[in-house]
């Protein structure tokens, strides 16, 4: 509570009788001495008043603008409220006097703004003084002291000609009985009538029969905590037939169960609920029952609705590393990458070095049962080799990782959450992973989560390319075993019917407008073998070897000769009477010089000749043609030795160096984590989409250095900063998803709330590894449109029968059965200076009105605060 003097003059001036007599004597003495201040005979109280007066005169003379230039402080949590303060001493006590003022004037009815101080709201003032003891409590503990302080300030302000209201914080140990917050308009009018009757006794002023009371109200609601357990499966009706023991064993339903990241972790809901503020603008009434009706009106009748999300503390805390998600696990993976260069082989991290002081051996690894569960999930037969779907993103191929649903990507994601994602745990998991890979190879079992196409994605990491190669080798190995018997039977059947050199085999169809040179037959195009598959490192090996020998064509000629021989054999099988010139016309048209003069109509025999290089003596192509047998693709030896290449892949995986493994894991884990988050439905908020694109671009620029084989120590700092950026965007995305699904029927409102939070969070979104201090509370409210009120009201689900009977209904103004958590009302009466019962005997401007009576009520279900101010004009 506070004692106060009015906005226009002092509210209370109470002093000892001796002090009043001394004041009268001093005033007479001042008149005789021409208002000369003689401090040689002044009391300590008078000197105290004079000191207050001097300070107030200085503040009045400076004004808000100059005070701000002199270093006025901003009042915490208030953008437009400033404060200057001075210390004063009276006797043995030290006091602090504060002057609060606004940078700019308030608008009409703006006291419901969040930027309004409690004193301004309670007493309807813009600027005010507060004087209080300079102590730990900052309040006055007894009445005489508060009376003396308030009188001192009132006298000083009167001497200055100032209208500043002054307040003294007072400790009131009494606990008044709670009287409820219903029909407060009647309480206010009765108080006003009592004051008016008293004034009529003291004066001859006639007052109107009815008084016009200004009324304004603000209600604050908070959505109940959402219980996902009882949303669908365990509602009050369904659980009646379920035994209590079974209800307790039901799996807990989380808010993000259907979000993309839910497979890996459950995020705390960043939006714990909403606070809805409903405001009735100032209205004027003459009857108490009219005010009572509005006091209990429906919130849908309010002039404006404002909505504010209740944000989880972890979303506003500036401490780094408290959030658990992909970003936190990626940070652990980066730590493992730093330590990967400590050993040459993965087995070194797994070896039991109990006799040595080795930090690697002391790191705990999950038990074998956990490893078995991970392997079962990775190599689940139900997954099969279904074609994974890559997230559409223009940065995907530049990240050089594995597709997020592929086998290696799934391994990386499991590794993030395996143990503490340390180097030893990763080594244990990788060794078991490769063991399963070898089993699939030896048993010719399909690799799960791998595409069955006959191509290798060279834009992915090498490990993924190797697994693609192995998957193809397994399929070809199985197909070769199946074809042995059928091929033998086919050969025996065809050999008895026709001569081998006259049977057409492996034809893919007729080549339009082309005839064989030696026989009047149509040319057939053969089925040919695909070029042998090679991974990125295999291409690099061939290139490096060619550069070392100085003749790339000569070194790689054997492979080209094998391919050319295969094509020639297939062409001969499809065209038994073909000549070398026919093959050149089909395979390399540029080496056939046509001499046909016909107008587009082919003639026979075709007129033309071979090019110079094909006509040279000892031409390699003609030699290969002469040696190539007539064999269709189905009877040829495969250009890809699936057994040899499959063994090479398994050997590569088994002997992979730790640093090579971690380099590819880091790229793939970042890419896969981002791809999973990018599948989130968040309403298409533009700011969120921009941030996701920026995340991918940042990953590309940072991880490119990792692919360039830079020094590990140089990369660690960049990767950790990338983890920090990832955490910021991951938190924003989860917030966007939560707001979107809660306000899915009010998309404009959802996007506006997200934009408010984005702007609030933006100062935090740097790449610094240090904690950054910024605004601790998110208090921005968004205006709810008229057509959005229904969607917002649906956030307040009607309470169940069990919840309803527990509530003590005392506030009224129910919204879907929910009371407001706080109810605030302002009553006021405006009167002309000449008509008020505290009117001045001196004629003043009759058009000016002042707020003679004002009552502010703030009530909750457990407490009630009432501030009454009555203004006099002396």
C-alpha positions, 0 to 999 in steps of 0.5 A, a space after each residue: 500500500 502507499 500513502 499519496 498526495 493528489 495529482 493536483 495537490 496534496 492528498 494528505 497533510 497530517 502533522 503534529 499540532 506543535 508543528 502546525 503552530 510552528 509553521 504559522 509562526 514561521 509564515 508570519 515571520 517570513 512575511 515580516 522579513 520579506 521571505 528571508 530564509 534564516 537557517 540558523 533557527 530552522 529545525 532539522 525537519 525544515 531543512 529536510 523540506 528545503 532540501 526536497 524542495 531544492 531537488 524538485 525545483 531542479 527536476 522541474 526546471 530541467 524537464 524530461 528531455 534534459 533529465 534524459 540527457 543527464 543520464 535518467 535511467 530506464 525503469 526495468 521492464 518499461 520502455 517509456 518510463 524513466 527515473 532520476 533519484 537522489 539520496 537525502 538524510 534526515 536525522 539518522 535515516 537516509 532516504 531515496 527520492 525518485 521521480 518517475 516520468 514518461 519519455 512521451 505522453 500517454 494516449 487516452 485509455 492507454 493505462 491497459 498497456 503493458 508499459 504502464 507502471 503499477 502506480 500509474 495504473 492504480 492511481 491514474 497518474 503519468 508522473 510521480 514521486 516516491 520517497 522511501 527509506 534506503 533500506 533492504 525492504 525499501 518501505 516505511 515500517 510505522 505510521 508516524 514516519 510515513 505521515 512525516 515523509 508525506 507531509 514533507 514532500 507535500 509542503 515542498 511540492 506546494 512551495 514549488 507550485 508542482 502538481 506531482 503526486 507523491 507516494 510513500 511505500 508503507 508496510 501493512 502487516 494486517 491481512 484483510 478478509 477477501 470480499 470478492 470482486 462482484 458488483 464493484 461498481 456499486 461499491 464505488 458509487 456508494 463511496 462516491 455518494 458518501 463523499 458527496 453527502 459530506 461535501 453538501 453538509 460543508 458547502 451549499 453546492 448543488 450536485 446532479 441527481 445522478 452521477 456519470 461513472 466511467 468504466 473500463 475492464 480488463 480480463 486475463 485468461 490462461 489456457 489450462 495445461 494441455 493433457 495429451 494423455 487424456 486427449 483421445 485414448 484416455 478421456 473421462 468416458 473411455 477410462 471408466 471401463 479401463 482398470 486403474 492399473 491398465 490406465 497407468 501402464 498406457 504409453 504417455 502421449 506427447 505433443 510432438 508424437 506426429 512430428 518428424 523428429 519424434 522418432 529420435 527425441 521428444 521435445 518439450 513443448 515450447 508453448 506451454 499455453 496462451 494468455 488471453 487479454 480481453 479489454 472493454 474500452 471506457 464506457 459511461 454509466 449512470 446506473 449501478 445495475 448497468 455497470 453490474 451487467 458489463 462486469 459480468 458480460 461475456 468476453 465475446 462482448 469485449 472491445 479487443 482481444 490480445 493473445 500472448 503465448 506462454 513460452 517455455 523457459 528453455 526458449 528464453 534462457 540464454 544459456 547454451 547447451 541446455 536444449 536437447 535435440 539434434 544440435 546437442 547430439 551433433 555437438 557431441 559428434 563434433 567432439 568425437 571427430 576431434 578425437 578421431 585422429 588419436 588412433 589409426 584403427 577403430 579397434 584401438 578405441 574399443 580395446 580394453 586398456 584397463 591397466 593404462 590411464 586411458 580416457 578412451 577405455 573409461 568411456 561407458 558404452 551401452 550394453 550389447 542388448 542396446 547394440 542388438 536393438 540398433 542393429 535390428 532396427 537398421 537391418 529390419 527385414 520389413 524395411 527391405 530395400 524400399 526406395 528412400 525419398 530424398 527431401 527436395 532441397 537445392 543444397 542437398 547434393 552439395 552437402 556430400 552426405 548420404 540421403 537421410 533415409 539410406 542405410 548409412 544415414 540411419 546409422 549416423 542418426 542412431 550413432 547420435 543417440 547411442 551412448 554419449 556419441 563418443 568415439 568409443 561408442 561410435 567404434 563399437 557401433 561401427 564394428 557391429 554394423 560392418 559385421 552385419 554388412 559382411 553377413 548380408 554379402 556372404 549370404 547374398 541378402 539384400 541391403 535394407 534402405 538401399 536403392 536397387 538401381 544400377 547407378 551410383 550417386 557420385 554426389 553422396 559420400 564415399 561410404 554411401 557409394 560403397 554401399 550402393 556398389 555392394 547392393 548392386 553386387 549382391 543383386 548381380 551375384 544372386 542373378 548370376 546364380 539363378 541364370 546358370 541353369 536356365 542359360 545352359 538349357 537355353 544353349 542346348 535347345 538353340 544349338 539343335 535347331 540352327 547353326 550358331 552363326 545364323 541365329 539372331 540374339 539379343 536384338 533390341 529392335 530394328 534401327 530405322 532406315 539402316 540396312 546391312 552392307 553385304 546383305 539386304 537385311 535390316 540392321 538391329 540394335 543390340 542390348 549392351 552392357 552398362 559401363 562398369 560401376 565405379 565409386 568416387 575413389 575408384 575414379 580418382 585412383 584411375 585418374 591419379 594412376 594415369 597422371 603418374 604414367 603420363 598417358 591416361 588413354 593408354 592406361 585406361 585402354 584395357 577398360 575401353 577395349 573390354 567395353 568395345 569388345 562387349 558392344 561388338 559381340 552384342 552387335 554381331 549376335 544381333 546381326 549375324 551377317 554384319 560387317 565391320 563397316 555396319 558396326 561403325 555406322 551404328 556405333 560411331 557414325 562420325 567415322 563413316 563418310 557417306 557418299 549417298 546422293 539420294 534425297 533422304 531415301 536410303 539406297 542399297 548397298 549403302 554408299 560411303 567409306 570409313 574415315 581415315 583413322 578407321 582405315 589405317 593399317 593395324 587399326 585397334 577397332 578392326 582387330 577387336 572386331 575380328 577377335 570378338 565372338 558373336 555373343 548376346 549380353 546374356 551370354 557375355 561375362 559381366 564387365 563388373 566382377 561382382 564378387 571381386 568388387 563386393 569383397 573390395 567394398 567390405 574390405 574398405 568398410 572393415 579397414 576404414 580409418 577413424 578420421 575418414 569415418 567421422 568426416 563422412 559421419 559429420 557431413 551425413 549427420 548434419 544433412 540428415 538432421 536438417 532434412 528431418 527438421 525440414 519435413 516439419 509442417 509449420 504453416 509455411 512461415 516465410 521467416 522460418 523458411 528463410 532461416 532453413 535455407 540459410 541453415 543449408 547454405 551455412 552447412 554447405 560452406 562449413 562442411 565443404 572444408 571438411 571434404 577438402 581434408 583440412 586440419 581437424 583442429 582448424 575445422 572443430 571451431 567452425 563445426 561447433 559454431 555450426 552446431 550453435 546456428 543449428 540449435 537456434 534454428 531447431 528451436 525456432 522450428 519447434 516453436 513454429 510447429 507448436 504455434 501452427 498446430 495450436 492455431 491452425 484455424 487462425 493462420 494469420 494470428 499464428 504467423 504474427 505470433 511467430 514473427 513477434 517471437 522471431 524478432 524477440 529471439 533474433 539478437 540471440 541468433 549469432 554464431 558465438 559460443 559464449 552466452 549472450 544476455 538479452 531480454 529474459 521475458 517474451 511479453 509481446 501480445 498480438 491483437 486477435 481479429 474478430 473472425 479469429 476469436 472463435 479459434 482462440 476460444 477453442 484453446 479453452 477446452 470446457 473442463 471435464 466433470 472432475 475438473 469443474 467441481 474442484 473449481 471455486 467460482 468467484 470471479 465470474 466472466 466464464 470463457 468456456 467454463 474457465 474463470 479469468 486468472 485476473 480481473 482489473 476494473 477502473 471506475 472514475 468520475 470526471 467533474 468540472 473544477 467549479 462543480 466539484 465538492 472540493 471546488 476552489 472558492 476562486 473562480 477557475 476555468 469552468 470547462 476544465 475537468 479533473 478526475 475527482 474519484 478513481 478506483 482501481 480493482 485488481 482481483 484474482 481467485 485468492 487475492 484482491 487489491 483496491 486503490 482509491 484516489 480522491 482528488 481535491 483542489 485547494 
